[in-house]
Amino acid sequence: MTSKPGHHQTAIQSLTLKVGWPPEKVWPLDALRKQRNLADYSGDLVSTAAVQSCLNNAQLLHLHIRSWLQTHHPTLLPD
């Protein structure tokens, strides 16, 4: 990754085009990214429910990415 501003937003928003992650599943991840930014700069807390939602979405994304890699780039997966 990079330390340049916007790279988290770009990574999340590119999931639809790069690996076919549905747009309606992108917004919860992007919403938590925004909340994390607020927490970093203003001290606002991120709710437990928001964190749990993000974890659930991240687990689903992980499964999707593994399936996508298996189809498109199987040699990138560990044995």
Helices and strands as residue ranges (DSSP letters): H 7-13, H 15-19, H 23-42, H 48-72, G 74-76
